[in-house]
Amino acid sequence: MNYSLFDLLQLIGALGVFIFGMKIFSEGLQKIAGNRLKSILSGMTRNRFTGVLTGFATTSITQSSTTTTVMAVSFVNAGLLTFVESTGVIMGANIGTTVTAWIVALFGFKMKITPIAMALIGIFFAFLFSKNSRWRNIAETMVGFGILFIGLEFIKNGVPDIRSNPEMLAFLDGFAGHGYLSLLLFVFIGTALTLVMQSSSAATAVTLVMLFEGWISFPLAAAMVLGENIGTTVTANLAAMVGNVHAKRAARFHLIFNLIGVAWMLIAIYPVMHAIDAVILSFSDNPASIMSADPEARPNATLGLSLFHTSFNILNVVLLFAFIPAIVRFIERILPAEEGDEDEYHLRYISTGVMNSPALSVEQAQKEVQQFAEIVTKMHKKVNKLLFDPKAKHQKLWNKIAQLEDTTDQLEIEISDYLVRVTEDGNLEQELTERIRFLQSMIHDLERIADIYFQISKLSERMQETKTQWPQEAVEDLVRMMNAVQESIVNMQDNVARDAAEVNLDNALTLENAIDELRDEFRNKHFDRLEKAAYTPRAGVNFMDVLTRLERIGDHILNVNESAAGNRLKATRIAGNR
């Protein structure tokens, strides 16, 4: 056999160049699309049909069905899509991934694309250093496109010549003569190849090269493509392992949907392949059948395999479309809704990791910040009950507030770390960079609010131990103050859930001013009570401590509102109070 270890290493290197080019190409396309990916996903999923179009469009943009399905799982996890809406997106992604196979088959085997690829790299390489982010993204896309086809050419030149290596031909023939058993074996090989490469598009390109070079016959290549459709579902299922039950359902749907498709296609594979052969022959001057071993048929065989890939995914959607509700019910039965502690919090929306699109990653972080605001609201209610409800179970409330405060500490670290990883790319648009900075500011202020509520709860604990009490008038003042803070928190929650352009800071400023005015009014009343000996000095100190801390919460709430709007109305007044 005339194929050395060095030749094998060159082939592996060529494969690495191809996958690297595909990665750069895909990421460049996603950066160009930016926020439009979110608009496509959120605006076109009203029903399963538009969901299919959405999945197809998104995969055509990202050039990666894995990216689209992981994105869909992440969006389900984030509550931006429902499980049912995601089914259409996933089906469309299966169709969209076939676009890559057509690009490779048409340009990589039908024409000499390498000189054009080199010219593209030469033209756009300089723009990689442009200060204009849009030009940088376009350059990244075109350079990736060029590297992709250079890698493909390297693969074609690196694979051993089957005619010069009869031992390899004999080895492959040993697996190819067992009918359906051979097809099942190559379905497994296709699945394994996709798992190793973590890209069904790259695995399909390798399958096209193997077919073009005569390593395998058209039926075996078709079986590998079916296996690659199974392998591409694994990444989304791995991503969903740390997600909520809805994300797990979306990922499981992708696996079951593709498994059903592969099962029925294996039954009908030979009639389908003969139909593909007839279509290719009708449009080609080459009389050689793609089902034959004739070397003259190989260029047409690559087109036939792309047509098979597309036909399979379209037919699978058409045939199973009406059965989607039944599949959904089955998945809901095997993955029932989880029942957990309503006060148990964890990362819900960014647990699947940083996405290729920074804009979508920031969108997920925004959802985590909304959850952060919900925890702060819950802490306010528990502190309110702790201070003013005579029937409150104090020990239970103290423990719960302490638990929530620990949660906010962890959330701040994890969300901040996530945002830092988003910025590691270094090529973010100015608007996105600013938004990340404001999100960092928001989580810091929210964590400070949680700290202050915890401090108030500890003060309540000390009052309980020393049996310190406030007079009724002081209690009524603090009730009014807590209600004012509550109103401000509700407004903050509403603003955190909005886009920056929709945030109205006028009401936030009015509410914060109202808190300041109450603080001033109640402070004067406090001194009057002290002069009249209405309560002990210890009780008075505790009253002013709570009042001051609540006013400081109002300052932090305004900071959160300003960050949500991407605007600073008034200088922070809390730096000296920490």
C-alpha positions as CSV (number, residue, x, y, z in Angstrom):
1,M,0.0,0.0,0.0
2,N,1.5,3.3,-1.2
3,Y,0.2,5.5,1.7
4,S,2.5,6.5,4.6
5,L,1.9,7.9,8.0
6,F,3.1,11.3,6.7
7,D,0.4,11.1,4.0
8,L,-2.2,10.4,6.7
9,L,-1.1,13.4,8.7
10,Q,-1.4,15.6,5.7
11,L,-4.9,14.4,5.1
12,I,-5.8,15.1,8.8
13,G,-4.3,18.6,8.4
14,A,-6.3,19.2,5.2
15,L,-9.4,18.2,7.1
16,G,-8.4,20.7,9.8
17,V,-8.0,23.5,7.3
18,F,-11.5,22.7,5.8
19,I,-13.2,22.7,9.2
20,F,-11.4,25.8,10.3
21,G,-12.5,27.6,7.1
22,M,-16.1,26.4,7.7
23,K,-15.9,27.8,11.3
24,I,-14.7,31.2,10.2
25,F,-17.2,31.3,7.3
26,S,-20.1,30.4,9.6
27,E,-19.1,32.8,12.4
28,G,-18.6,35.7,9.9
29,L,-22.0,35.2,8.5
30,Q,-23.5,35.2,12.0
31,K,-21.8,38.4,12.9
32,I,-23.0,40.1,9.7
33,A,-26.6,38.9,10.6
34,G,-26.3,40.2,14.2
35,N,-29.6,41.0,15.8
36,R,-31.4,39.9,12.6
37,L,-31.0,36.3,13.8
38,K,-33.1,37.1,16.8
39,S,-35.7,38.9,14.7
40,I,-35.9,35.9,12.3
41,L,-36.3,33.4,15.2
42,S,-38.7,35.4,17.3
43,G,-40.8,37.0,14.5
44,M,-41.5,34.0,12.2
45,T,-42.5,31.1,14.5
46,R,-46.2,31.8,14.8
47,N,-46.9,28.2,13.5
48,R,-45.0,25.1,12.4
49,F,-45.0,26.1,8.7
50,T,-43.4,29.5,9.4
51,G,-41.1,27.8,11.9
52,V,-39.8,25.6,9.1
53,L,-39.1,28.7,7.0
54,T,-37.4,30.3,10.0
55,G,-35.1,27.2,10.6
56,F,-34.2,27.1,6.9
57,A,-33.4,30.8,6.7
58,T,-31.3,30.7,9.9
59,T,-29.3,27.7,8.9
60,S,-28.7,29.2,5.5
61,I,-27.3,32.3,7.2
62,T,-25.3,30.4,9.8
63,Q,-24.3,27.6,7.5
64,S,-24.6,25.2,10.4
65,S,-27.7,23.2,11.4
66,T,-26.0,22.5,14.7
67,T,-25.8,26.2,15.5
68,T,-29.4,26.7,14.6
69,T,-30.6,23.7,16.7
70,V,-28.4,24.7,19.7
71,M,-29.8,28.3,19.3
72,A,-33.3,26.9,19.2
73,V,-32.7,24.9,22.4
74,S,-31.1,27.9,24.1
75,F,-34.1,30.1,23.1
76,V,-36.5,27.5,24.4
77,N,-34.5,27.5,27.6
78,A,-34.6,31.3,27.7
79,G,-38.4,31.4,27.2
80,L,-38.0,33.2,23.8
81,L,-39.5,30.2,22.0
82,T,-41.9,27.6,23.2
83,F,-41.2,23.9,22.7
84,V,-43.9,23.6,20.1
85,E,-42.5,26.6,18.2
86,S,-39.0,25.2,18.2
87,T,-40.2,22.0,16.4
88,G,-40.7,23.9,13.2
89,V,-37.3,25.7,13.5
90,I,-35.6,22.3,14.0
91,M,-37.3,20.8,10.9
92,G,-36.3,23.8,8.8
93,A,-32.7,23.5,10.1
94,N,-32.5,20.0,8.7
95,I,-33.4,21.3,5.3
96,G,-31.1,24.4,5.6
97,T,-28.1,22.3,6.3
98,T,-28.3,20.8,2.8
99,V,-27.3,24.1,1.3
100,T,-23.7,23.5,2.3
101,A,-23.6,20.2,0.5
102,W,-24.8,22.0,-2.7
103,I,-22.2,24.7,-2.4
104,V,-19.4,22.0,-2.0
105,A,-20.8,19.8,-4.8
106,L,-21.3,22.7,-7.3
107,F,-18.1,24.6,-6.6
108,G,-15.8,22.0,-5.2
109,F,-16.2,19.3,-7.8
110,K,-17.7,21.0,-10.9
111,M,-15.2,23.8,-11.3
112,K,-11.7,24.9,-10.3
113,I,-12.6,27.0,-7.3
114,T,-9.1,27.1,-5.6
115,P,-7.7,30.0,-7.7
116,I,-10.9,32.0,-7.0
117,A,-10.6,31.2,-3.3
118,M,-7.0,32.4,-3.2
119,A,-8.1,35.6,-5.0
120,L,-10.9,36.2,-2.4
121,I,-8.4,35.8,0.4
122,G,-6.1,38.2,-1.3
123,I,-8.8,40.8,-1.8
124,F,-10.4,40.6,1.7
125,F,-7.4,39.8,3.9
126,A,-6.5,43.5,4.5
127,F,-10.0,44.3,5.6
128,L,-9.6,41.9,8.6
129,F,-7.7,44.8,10.2
130,S,-10.3,47.4,9.3
131,K,-11.7,49.6,12.1
132,N,-15.2,49.3,10.6
133,S,-16.7,46.2,12.2
134,R,-19.0,45.5,9.3
135,W,-16.1,45.3,6.8
136,R,-14.2,43.1,9.3
137,N,-17.1,40.7,9.5
138,I,-17.5,40.6,5.7
139,A,-13.7,40.0,5.3
140,E,-13.9,37.2,7.9
141,T,-16.7,35.6,6.0
142,M,-15.0,35.7,2.6
143,V,-11.6,34.6,4.0
144,G,-13.4,31.7,5.7
145,F,-15.1,30.9,2.4
146,G,-11.7,30.8,0.6
147,I,-10.0,28.7,3.3
148,L,-13.0,26.2,3.2
149,F,-12.4,25.4,-0.5
150,I,-8.6,25.4,-0.2
151,G,-9.1,22.8,2.5
152,L,-11.5,20.8,0.3
153,E,-8.8,20.8,-2.5
154,F,-6.2,19.6,0.0
155,I,-8.6,16.8,1.1
156,K,-9.2,15.7,-2.5
157,N,-5.4,15.6,-3.1
158,G,-4.6,14.0,0.2
159,V,-6.9,11.0,0.0
160,P,-5.2,7.8,-1.3
161,D,-5.8,7.0,-4.9
162,I,-8.0,3.9,-4.8
163,R,-6.6,2.6,-8.1
164,S,-3.1,2.7,-6.8
165,N,-4.0,1.0,-3.5
166,P,-5.9,-2.3,-4.4
167,E,-5.5,-3.4,-0.7
168,M,-7.7,-0.5,0.4
169,L,-10.2,-1.3,-2.3
170,A,-10.4,-4.9,-1.2
171,F,-10.8,-3.7,2.5
172,L,-13.7,-1.5,1.6
173,D,-15.3,-4.2,-0.6
174,G,-15.4,-6.4,2.5
175,F,-17.9,-4.0,4.0
176,A,-19.9,-3.2,0.9
177,G,-21.4,-6.5,-0.2
178,H,-23.9,-7.2,2.6
179,G,-27.0,-5.4,1.3
180,Y,-28.9,-3.7,4.1
181,L,-26.4,-4.7,6.7
182,S,-23.8,-2.6,4.8
183,L,-26.2,0.3,4.7
184,L,-26.7,0.1,8.5
185,L,-23.0,-0.1,9.0
186,F,-22.4,3.1,7.0
187,V,-25.2,4.9,8.8
188,F,-23.3,4.2,12.0
189,I,-20.0,5.4,10.3
190,G,-21.8,8.6,9.2
191,T,-23.0,9.2,12.8
192,A,-19.6,8.6,14.3
193,L,-17.9,10.9,11.7
194,T,-20.3,13.7,12.6
195,L,-19.7,13.2,16.3
196,V,-15.9,13.4,15.8
197,M,-16.1,16.5,13.6
198,Q,-18.9,18.1,15.5
199,S,-20.3,19.3,12.2
200,S,-22.6,17.5,9.8
201,S,-21.6,19.9,7.0
202,A,-18.0,18.9,7.3
203,A,-18.9,15.2,7.5
204,T,-21.1,15.6,4.4
205,A,-18.1,17.2,2.6
206,V,-15.9,14.3,3.5
207,T,-18.5,11.9,2.3
208,L,-18.7,13.8,-1.0
209,V,-14.9,13.5,-1.4
210,M,-15.0,9.7,-0.6
211,L,-17.7,9.3,-3.3
212,F,-15.9,11.4,-5.8
213,E,-12.6,9.5,-5.3
214,G,-14.4,6.2,-5.7
215,W,-13.8,5.0,-2.1
216,I,-17.5,4.2,-1.6
217,S,-20.5,3.6,-3.9
218,F,-23.5,6.0,-4.1
219,P,-25.8,3.8,-1.8
220,L,-23.1,3.7,0.9
221,A,-22.6,7.5,0.6
222,A,-26.3,8.0,0.9
223,A,-26.3,5.8,4.1
224,M,-23.5,7.9,5.5
225,V,-25.6,11.0,4.9
226,L,-28.5,9.5,6.9
227,G,-26.1,8.7,9.7
228,E,-24.9,12.3,9.6
229,N,-28.4,13.5,10.1
230,I,-28.5,11.5,13.4
231,G,-25.0,12.7,14.5
232,T,-26.0,16.3,14.2
233,T,-28.6,15.9,16.9
234,V,-26.1,14.9,19.6
235,T,-24.6,18.4,20.1
236,A,-28.1,20.0,20.8
237,N,-28.9,17.1,23.2
238,L,-25.6,17.7,25.1
239,A,-26.3,21.4,25.2
240,A,-29.8,20.7,26.7
241,M,-28.5,18.5,29.5
242,V,-27.9,21.5,31.7
243,G,-31.1,23.3,30.4
244,N,-34.7,23.2,31.7
245,V,-37.2,20.5,30.7
246,H,-38.4,22.6,27.7
247,A,-34.9,22.7,26.3
248,K,-34.5,19.0,26.8
249,R,-37.8,18.4,25.0
250,A,-36.7,20.5,22.0
251,A,-33.4,18.6,21.8
252,R,-35.1,15.2,22.2
253,F,-37.6,16.1,19.4
254,H,-34.7,16.7,17.0
255,L,-33.2,13.3,17.8
256,I,-36.6,11.4,17.5
257,F,-37.6,13.3,14.4
258,N,-34.4,12.4,12.6
259,L,-34.4,8.8,13.8
260,I,-37.9,8.3,12.4
261,G,-36.8,9.9,9.1
262,V,-33.8,7.6,8.8
263,A,-35.9,4.6,9.6
264,W,-38.4,5.1,6.8
265,M,-35.8,6.2,4.3
266,L,-33.8,3.0,4.9
267,I,-37.0,1.1,3.9
268,A,-37.5,3.2,0.8
269,I,-33.8,4.0,0.0
270,Y,-33.4,2.0,-3.3
271,P,-36.5,3.4,-5.0
272,V,-35.5,6.9,-3.9
273,M,-32.0,6.5,-5.2
274,H,-33.2,5.2,-8.6
275,A,-35.5,8.3,-8.8
276,I,-32.5,10.5,-8.0
277,D,-30.5,8.8,-10.7
278,A,-33.3,9.4,-13.2
279,V,-33.4,13.1,-12.4
280,I,-29.6,13.5,-12.7
281,L,-29.5,11.6,-16.0
282,S,-32.3,13.8,-17.4
283,F,-30.3,17.0,-16.7
284,S,-26.9,15.7,-17.7
285,D,-25.2,14.9,-21.0
286,N,-23.3,12.1,-19.2
287,P,-25.1,8.8,-19.7
288,A,-23.3,7.0,-16.8
289,S,-25.6,6.1,-14.0
290,I,-24.6,7.4,-10.5
291,M,-25.5,3.9,-9.2
292,S,-22.8,2.3,-11.2
293,A,-19.0,2.1,-10.4
294,D,-18.2,4.0,-13.6
295,P,-15.5,6.7,-12.8
296,E,-17.2,8.9,-15.4
297,A,-20.3,9.1,-13.2
298,R,-18.6,10.5,-10.1
299,P,-19.0,14.2,-10.8
300,N,-22.8,13.6,-11.3
301,A,-22.8,11.3,-8.2
302,T,-21.8,14.2,-6.0
303,L,-24.7,16.2,-7.3
304,G,-26.9,13.2,-6.8
305,L,-25.8,12.9,-3.2
306,S,-26.7,16.6,-2.6
307,L,-30.1,16.0,-4.2
308,F,-30.6,12.9,-2.0
309,H,-29.7,14.9,1.1
310,T,-32.1,17.7,0.3
311,S,-34.9,15.3,-0.9
312,F,-34.6,13.2,2.3
313,N,-34.9,16.2,4.6
314,I,-37.8,17.8,2.7
315,L,-39.7,14.5,2.4
316,N,-39.2,13.9,6.1
317,V,-40.7,17.2,7.0
318,V,-43.6,16.7,4.5
319,L,-44.4,13.2,5.7
320,L,-44.1,13.8,9.4
321,F,-45.6,17.4,9.5
322,A,-49.1,16.2,10.4
323,F,-47.7,13.8,13.1
324,I,-45.8,16.5,15.0
325,P,-48.5,17.0,17.7
326,A,-48.3,13.2,18.4
327,I,-44.5,13.3,18.6
328,V,-44.7,16.4,20.9
329,R,-47.2,14.5,23.2
330,F,-44.9,11.5,23.3
331,I,-41.9,13.6,24.3
332,E,-43.9,15.4,26.9
333,R,-44.9,12.0,28.3
334,I,-41.3,10.8,28.5
335,L,-40.0,14.1,29.8
336,P,-42.7,15.4,32.3
337,A,-42.5,18.9,33.7
338,E,-40.2,19.3,36.7
339,E,-41.5,20.2,40.1
340,G,-39.0,22.1,42.2
341,D,-38.7,24.6,45.0
342,E,-40.1,27.9,43.7
343,D,-37.3,29.7,45.6
344,E,-34.5,27.6,44.0
345,Y,-32.7,29.7,41.4
346,H,-29.9,28.8,39.0
347,L,-28.7,29.9,35.6
348,R,-31.6,29.2,33.3
349,Y,-30.8,30.9,30.1
350,I,-27.0,31.0,29.5
351,S,-26.3,27.5,30.8
352,T,-25.8,26.2,27.3
353,G,-22.7,28.4,26.9
354,V,-21.6,31.3,24.7
355,M,-23.2,31.3,21.3
356,N,-21.5,32.1,18.0
357,S,-23.6,35.2,17.7
358,P,-22.6,37.8,20.3
359,A,-25.9,39.6,19.9
360,L,-27.8,36.4,20.8
361,S,-25.5,35.7,23.7
362,V,-26.2,39.2,25.1
363,E,-29.9,38.5,24.6
364,Q,-29.6,35.4,26.8
365,A,-27.7,37.4,29.5
366,Q,-30.5,40.0,29.5
367,K,-32.9,37.2,30.4
368,E,-30.7,36.2,33.3
369,V,-30.7,39.8,34.5
370,Q,-34.5,39.7,34.5
371,Q,-34.4,36.6,36.7
372,F,-32.0,38.5,39.0
373,A,-34.5,41.3,39.3
374,E,-37.2,38.7,40.2
375,I,-35.0,37.5,43.1
376,V,-34.6,41.0,44.4
377,T,-38.4,41.5,44.3
378,K,-38.8,38.2,46.2
379,M,-36.3,39.4,48.8
380,H,-38.2,42.7,49.3
381,K,-41.4,40.8,50.0
382,K,-39.8,38.5,52.5
383,V,-38.1,41.4,54.3
384,N,-41.4,43.3,54.4
385,K,-43.1,40.3,56.0
386,L,-40.2,39.9,58.4
387,L,-40.5,43.5,59.6
388,F,-44.3,44.0,59.8
389,D,-46.1,40.6,59.9
390,P,-46.6,39.6,63.6
391,K,-47.4,36.1,62.6
392,A,-44.2,35.7,60.5
393,K,-42.0,32.6,61.1
394,H,-38.8,34.6,61.6
395,Q,-36.3,31.8,61.5
396,K,-37.6,30.5,58.3
397,L,-37.6,33.9,56.7
398,W,-34.1,34.7,57.9
399,N,-32.8,31.4,56.4
400,K,-34.7,32.0,53.1
401,I,-33.3,35.6,52.7
402,A,-29.8,34.3,53.5
403,Q,-30.2,31.6,50.8
404,L,-31.4,34.2,48.2
405,E,-28.5,36.5,49.0
406,D,-26.0,33.6,48.4
407,T,-27.8,33.0,45.1
408,T,-27.4,36.6,44.0
409,D,-23.7,36.5,44.8
410,Q,-23.3,33.4,42.6
411,L,-25.5,34.8,39.8
412,E,-23.4,38.0,39.7
413,I,-20.2,36.0,39.3
414,E,-21.6,33.6,36.7
415,I,-23.3,36.3,34.6
416,S,-20.3,38.6,34.7
417,D,-18.0,35.7,33.7
418,Y,-20.4,34.9,30.8
419,L,-20.3,38.5,29.6
420,V,-16.5,38.6,29.8
421,R,-16.4,35.5,27.6
422,V,-18.7,37.1,25.1
423,T,-16.3,40.1,24.8
424,E,-13.2,37.8,24.3
425,D,-13.8,37.9,20.6
426,G,-12.6,41.5,20.5
427,N,-14.4,42.4,17.4
428,L,-17.7,43.5,18.9
429,E,-19.6,46.5,17.5
430,Q,-19.5,49.6,19.8
431,E,-23.2,49.4,20.5
432,L,-22.9,45.8,21.7
433,T,-19.9,46.6,23.8
434,E,-21.8,49.4,25.5
435,R,-24.7,47.1,26.2
436,I,-22.5,44.5,27.8
437,R,-21.0,47.2,30.1
438,F,-24.5,48.3,31.1
439,L,-25.5,44.7,31.9
440,Q,-22.4,44.4,34.1
441,S,-23.4,47.5,35.9
442,M,-27.0,46.2,36.3
443,I,-25.9,42.9,37.9
444,H,-23.6,44.8,40.3
445,D,-26.4,47.1,41.4
446,L,-28.9,44.3,41.8
447,E,-26.4,42.3,43.9
448,R,-25.9,45.4,46.1
449,I,-29.7,45.6,46.6
450,A,-29.7,42.0,47.7
451,D,-26.9,42.6,50.1
452,I,-28.8,45.5,51.7
453,Y,-31.9,43.4,52.2
454,F,-29.8,40.7,53.8
455,Q,-28.3,43.4,56.1
456,I,-31.8,44.6,57.1
457,S,-32.8,41.0,57.9
458,K,-29.7,40.6,60.2
459,L,-30.7,43.9,61.9
460,S,-34.2,42.4,62.4
461,E,-32.6,39.3,63.9
462,R,-30.7,41.5,66.4
463,M,-33.9,43.4,67.3
464,Q,-35.7,40.1,67.9
465,E,-32.8,38.9,70.2
466,T,-32.8,42.2,72.2
467,K,-36.6,42.5,72.1
468,T,-36.3,46.0,70.6
469,Q,-39.6,47.4,69.3
470,W,-40.6,50.6,67.4
471,P,-43.7,52.7,68.3
472,Q,-46.7,52.4,65.9
473,E,-45.9,55.8,64.3
474,A,-42.4,54.6,63.4
475,V,-43.7,51.3,62.0
476,E,-46.2,53.2,59.8
477,D,-43.4,55.4,58.5
478,L,-41.3,52.3,57.5
479,V,-44.4,50.7,55.9
480,R,-44.8,53.8,53.7
481,M,-41.1,53.7,52.8
482,M,-41.2,50.0,52.0
483,N,-44.3,50.5,49.8
484,A,-42.5,53.3,47.9
485,V,-39.5,51.1,47.4
486,Q,-41.8,48.3,46.2
487,E,-43.4,50.5,43.6
488,S,-39.9,51.5,42.4
489,I,-38.9,47.8,42.2
490,V,-42.0,46.9,40.1
491,N,-41.1,49.7,37.7
492,M,-37.5,48.5,37.6
493,Q,-38.6,44.9,36.7
494,D,-40.7,46.3,33.9
495,N,-37.7,48.3,32.5
496,V,-35.2,45.5,32.8
497,A,-37.5,43.4,30.5
498,R,-37.6,46.1,27.8
499,D,-35.3,47.0,25.0
500,A,-33.2,50.1,25.9
501,A,-35.1,52.3,23.4
502,E,-38.4,51.5,25.1
503,V,-37.3,52.3,28.7
504,N,-38.9,55.5,30.1
505,L,-36.7,56.9,32.9
506,D,-39.1,59.8,33.8
507,N,-41.2,57.5,36.0
508,A,-38.1,55.9,37.5
509,L,-36.7,59.3,38.5
510,T,-40.0,60.4,39.9
511,L,-40.2,57.3,42.1
512,E,-36.6,57.7,43.3
513,N,-37.3,61.3,44.2
514,A,-40.3,60.2,46.2
515,I,-38.1,57.8,48.2
516,D,-35.7,60.6,48.9
517,E,-38.5,62.9,50.1
518,L,-39.9,60.2,52.4
519,R,-36.4,59.6,53.8
520,D,-36.1,63.3,54.6
521,E,-39.6,63.5,56.1
522,F,-39.2,60.4,58.3
523,R,-35.7,61.4,59.4
524,N,-37.2,64.7,60.8
525,K,-40.0,62.8,62.5
526,H,-37.4,60.4,64.0
527,F,-35.6,63.3,65.7
528,D,-38.9,64.5,67.0
529,R,-39.6,61.1,68.5
530,L,-36.2,61.0,70.1
531,E,-36.7,64.4,71.7
532,K,-40.0,63.1,73.1
533,A,-38.5,59.8,74.2
534,A,-41.1,57.9,72.1
535,Y,-38.6,55.1,71.8
536,T,-35.2,54.0,73.2
537,P,-32.0,55.2,71.5
538,R,-31.3,51.7,70.4
539,A,-34.7,51.5,68.6
540,G,-34.1,54.9,67.1
541,V,-30.7,53.8,65.7
542,N,-32.2,50.7,64.2
543,F,-35.0,52.8,62.7
544,M,-32.5,55.2,61.0
545,D,-30.4,52.2,59.9
546,V,-33.4,50.6,58.0
547,L,-34.5,54.0,56.6
548,T,-31.1,54.8,55.3
549,R,-30.6,51.4,53.8
550,L,-34.0,51.6,52.0
551,E,-33.1,55.0,50.6
552,R,-29.8,53.5,49.3
553,I,-31.8,50.7,47.6
554,G,-33.7,53.4,45.8
555,D,-30.4,54.8,44.5
556,H,-29.4,51.4,43.2
557,I,-32.8,50.8,41.6
558,L,-32.3,54.1,39.7
559,N,-28.9,52.9,38.6
560,V,-30.4,49.7,37.2
561,N,-33.1,51.7,35.4
562,E,-30.4,54.0,33.9
563,S,-28.4,50.9,32.8
564,A,-31.5,49.4,31.2
565,A,-31.9,52.5,29.2
566,G,-28.2,52.8,28.4
567,N,-28.3,56.3,29.8
568,R,-27.0,58.1,32.9
569,L,-29.4,60.8,34.1
570,K,-27.9,61.5,37.5
571,A,-24.6,60.8,39.1
572,T,-24.5,57.9,41.5
573,R,-24.7,58.9,45.1
574,I,-23.9,55.6,46.8
575,A,-20.1,55.2,46.2
576,G,-19.3,56.8,49.6
577,N,-21.9,54.7,51.4
578,R,-20.5,51.3,50.7
